[in-house]
Amino acid sequence: MARQERAEQTRRRIVEAAAAEFAEHGYDGTSLHRIVRSAGVTMGALTFHFPSKSALADAVQEAGTTATREVMRHSVPVPGLQGVLDEVLTLADALRTTQCIRAAARLTREGHAADHGWYGTWVPGLREALERAWREERLDGGLTPLAAASLLSHVLLGVEAAVTAPQALRSITGDGPEEGLAQALKALGALLVSSSAAAPGDA
């Protein structure tokens, strides 16, 4: 049992080190030698657990999607559109603070993920929440729940990219990714509500 526990601890250290590497450098820029040094293991130990770089990326992707599900499971639901925007902010904060989530998002963006990758973890739930908000708040204004889900997905993709270079964004907007996102979502919510109120046919 002790040997099995040590093997599991070694595997976990490798995945954590790989997540940091993939999040920072992407798939092509990731160095297995840097992962080995960071995890404090030998190359033999790495290849014992993960026979290829692709297999290691898959494990990081799995860790990131699992962590994302946990984040969303523990978020406090708020009804309506505001609740949806709050969930997007929760995901953005997880991207900023959790390396395996950021790595999973980047691997998906770069095309190194099966099926829908990281986006498949939360986009369907986001779309369902938007559809409920549309019904409950009678939103219209020409924007559909599917289009809104696509827009918010692109916003989060931008957040993931901006987290790796926050100073570049700050030099343009004066804000970091988290402040800028909060302002953008506030503006989007106001736009949806105001355009819906202005739409004819509900009087």
C-alpha positions as CSV (number, residue, x, y, z in Angstrom):
1,M,0.0,0.0,0.0
2,A,2.8,2.4,0.8
3,R,4.4,1.8,-2.6
4,Q,1.0,2.5,-4.2
5,E,0.6,5.7,-2.3
6,R,4.1,6.9,-3.3
7,A,3.3,6.1,-6.9
8,E,0.1,8.1,-6.7
9,Q,1.9,11.0,-5.0
10,T,4.5,11.0,-7.8
11,R,1.8,10.9,-10.5
12,R,0.0,13.9,-8.8
13,R,3.3,15.9,-8.6
14,I,3.9,15.2,-12.3
15,V,0.4,16.3,-13.3
16,E,0.7,19.5,-11.2
17,A,4.0,20.4,-12.7
18,A,2.8,19.6,-16.2
19,A,-0.3,21.8,-15.7
20,A,1.9,24.8,-14.8
21,E,4.0,24.1,-17.9
22,F,1.1,23.7,-20.3
23,A,-0.7,26.7,-18.9
24,E,2.4,28.9,-19.3
25,H,3.9,27.6,-22.5
26,G,1.2,25.6,-24.4
27,Y,1.5,22.2,-25.8
28,D,4.3,22.8,-28.3
29,G,6.3,24.9,-25.9
30,T,6.1,22.5,-23.0
31,S,9.4,20.8,-22.0
32,L,9.3,17.4,-20.4
33,H,12.7,18.2,-18.8
34,R,11.3,21.3,-17.1
35,I,8.4,19.2,-15.8
36,V,10.8,16.6,-14.4
37,R,12.8,19.2,-12.6
38,S,9.8,21.0,-11.3
39,A,8.2,17.8,-10.0
40,G,11.4,16.5,-8.5
41,V,11.2,13.2,-10.3
42,T,13.3,11.3,-12.9
43,M,12.5,11.1,-16.5
44,G,12.0,7.4,-16.0
45,A,9.3,8.1,-13.4
46,L,7.5,10.4,-15.8
47,T,7.5,7.9,-18.7
48,F,6.4,5.1,-16.3
49,H,3.2,7.0,-15.6
50,F,2.9,8.8,-18.9
51,P,4.4,7.1,-22.0
52,S,4.1,10.2,-24.1
53,K,3.6,14.0,-24.0
54,S,0.1,13.5,-25.4
55,A,-0.8,11.1,-22.6
56,L,0.4,13.7,-20.1
57,A,-1.6,16.4,-21.7
58,D,-4.7,14.2,-21.5
59,A,-4.1,13.7,-17.8
60,V,-3.8,17.5,-17.3
61,Q,-7.0,18.0,-19.4
62,E,-8.8,15.5,-17.2
63,A,-7.6,17.2,-14.0
64,G,-8.7,20.6,-15.3
65,T,-12.1,19.5,-16.3
66,T,-12.6,17.7,-13.0
67,A,-11.6,20.9,-11.1
68,T,-13.9,23.0,-13.3
69,R,-16.9,20.7,-12.4
70,E,-16.0,21.1,-8.7
71,V,-15.9,24.9,-9.0
72,M,-19.3,25.0,-10.7
73,R,-20.8,22.5,-8.3
74,H,-19.8,24.7,-5.3
75,S,-20.9,28.0,-6.9
76,V,-24.1,29.5,-5.3
77,P,-26.8,29.6,-7.9
78,V,-28.6,32.9,-8.5
79,P,-31.7,32.9,-10.7
80,G,-31.9,34.7,-14.0
81,L,-29.4,36.4,-16.2
82,Q,-27.4,37.7,-13.2
83,G,-26.8,34.2,-12.1
84,V,-25.4,33.2,-15.5
85,L,-23.0,36.2,-15.5
86,D,-21.9,35.4,-11.9
87,E,-21.1,31.8,-13.1
88,V,-18.9,33.3,-15.9
89,L,-17.1,35.4,-13.3
90,T,-16.6,32.3,-11.2
91,L,-15.1,30.5,-14.2
92,A,-12.9,33.4,-15.0
93,D,-11.6,33.5,-11.4
94,A,-10.9,29.8,-11.6
95,L,-8.9,30.4,-14.8
96,R,-6.8,33.0,-13.1
97,T,-6.1,31.0,-9.9
98,T,-6.1,27.3,-10.8
99,Q,-3.3,26.1,-13.1
100,C,-4.9,22.8,-14.2
101,I,-8.0,24.7,-15.3
102,R,-6.0,27.3,-17.2
103,A,-3.9,24.5,-18.8
104,A,-7.1,22.5,-19.8
105,A,-8.5,25.7,-21.4
106,R,-5.3,26.4,-23.3
107,L,-4.9,22.8,-24.5
108,T,-8.5,22.9,-25.7
109,R,-7.9,26.3,-27.5
110,E,-4.8,24.8,-29.1
111,G,-6.7,21.8,-30.3
112,H,-5.0,19.2,-28.0
113,A,-8.2,17.9,-26.4
114,A,-10.7,15.1,-27.3
115,D,-14.2,16.1,-28.3
116,H,-15.1,19.5,-26.9
117,G,-12.4,19.5,-24.2
118,W,-12.7,22.0,-21.4
119,Y,-15.5,23.8,-23.1
120,G,-17.6,20.7,-23.0
121,T,-17.4,20.8,-19.2
122,W,-19.4,23.9,-18.8
123,V,-20.8,25.3,-22.0
124,P,-23.9,23.0,-22.1
125,G,-24.8,24.1,-18.6
126,L,-24.3,27.7,-19.5
127,R,-26.6,27.4,-22.5
128,E,-29.3,25.7,-20.4
129,A,-29.0,28.5,-17.8
130,L,-29.3,31.2,-20.5
131,E,-32.4,29.5,-21.9
132,R,-34.0,29.5,-18.5
133,A,-33.1,33.2,-18.0
134,W,-34.6,34.0,-21.4
135,R,-37.9,32.4,-20.4
136,E,-38.0,33.8,-16.9
137,E,-37.0,37.3,-17.8
138,R,-38.6,37.4,-21.3
139,L,-35.4,38.5,-22.9
140,D,-35.3,39.1,-26.6
141,G,-33.8,42.1,-28.4
142,G,-32.6,39.9,-31.2
143,L,-30.0,37.9,-29.2
144,T,-30.7,34.2,-28.7
145,P,-29.4,32.0,-25.8
146,L,-27.2,30.1,-28.2
147,A,-25.6,33.3,-29.5
148,A,-25.2,34.6,-25.9
149,A,-23.5,31.3,-24.9
150,S,-21.2,31.6,-27.9
151,L,-20.4,35.2,-27.0
152,L,-19.6,34.3,-23.3
153,S,-17.5,31.3,-24.4
154,H,-15.4,33.7,-26.6
155,V,-15.1,36.1,-23.7
156,L,-13.7,33.3,-21.5
157,L,-11.3,32.2,-24.2
158,G,-10.0,35.8,-24.2
159,V,-9.7,35.8,-20.4
160,E,-7.6,32.6,-20.6
161,A,-5.3,34.2,-23.1
162,A,-5.1,37.5,-21.2
163,V,-4.2,35.8,-17.9
164,T,-0.9,34.8,-19.5
165,A,-0.1,38.4,-20.4
166,P,-2.0,40.7,-18.0
167,Q,0.3,43.7,-18.4
168,A,-0.5,43.8,-22.2
169,L,-4.2,44.2,-21.5
170,R,-3.6,46.7,-18.7
171,S,-1.5,48.9,-20.9
172,I,-4.5,49.2,-23.3
173,T,-7.5,49.3,-21.0
174,G,-6.0,50.3,-17.6
175,D,-7.5,47.2,-16.1
176,G,-6.3,43.6,-15.5
177,P,-8.3,40.6,-17.0
178,E,-10.6,40.3,-13.9
179,E,-11.5,43.9,-13.6
180,G,-12.1,44.2,-17.4
181,L,-14.2,41.1,-17.4
182,A,-16.4,42.3,-14.6
183,Q,-17.0,45.6,-16.4
184,A,-17.7,43.8,-19.7
185,L,-20.3,41.5,-18.1
186,K,-22.0,44.3,-16.4
187,A,-22.2,46.1,-19.7
188,L,-23.5,43.0,-21.4
189,G,-26.2,42.4,-18.8
190,A,-27.4,46.0,-19.1
191,L,-27.4,45.7,-22.9
192,L,-29.5,42.6,-22.8
193,V,-32.0,44.0,-20.4
194,S,-32.3,47.3,-22.2
195,S,-32.6,45.8,-25.7
196,S,-35.2,43.4,-24.4
197,A,-37.2,46.2,-22.9
198,A,-37.1,48.1,-26.1
199,A,-38.2,45.0,-28.2
200,P,-41.8,45.3,-29.5
201,G,-44.4,42.7,-29.0
202,D,-44.6,42.3,-25.3
203,A,-47.0,45.2,-24.6
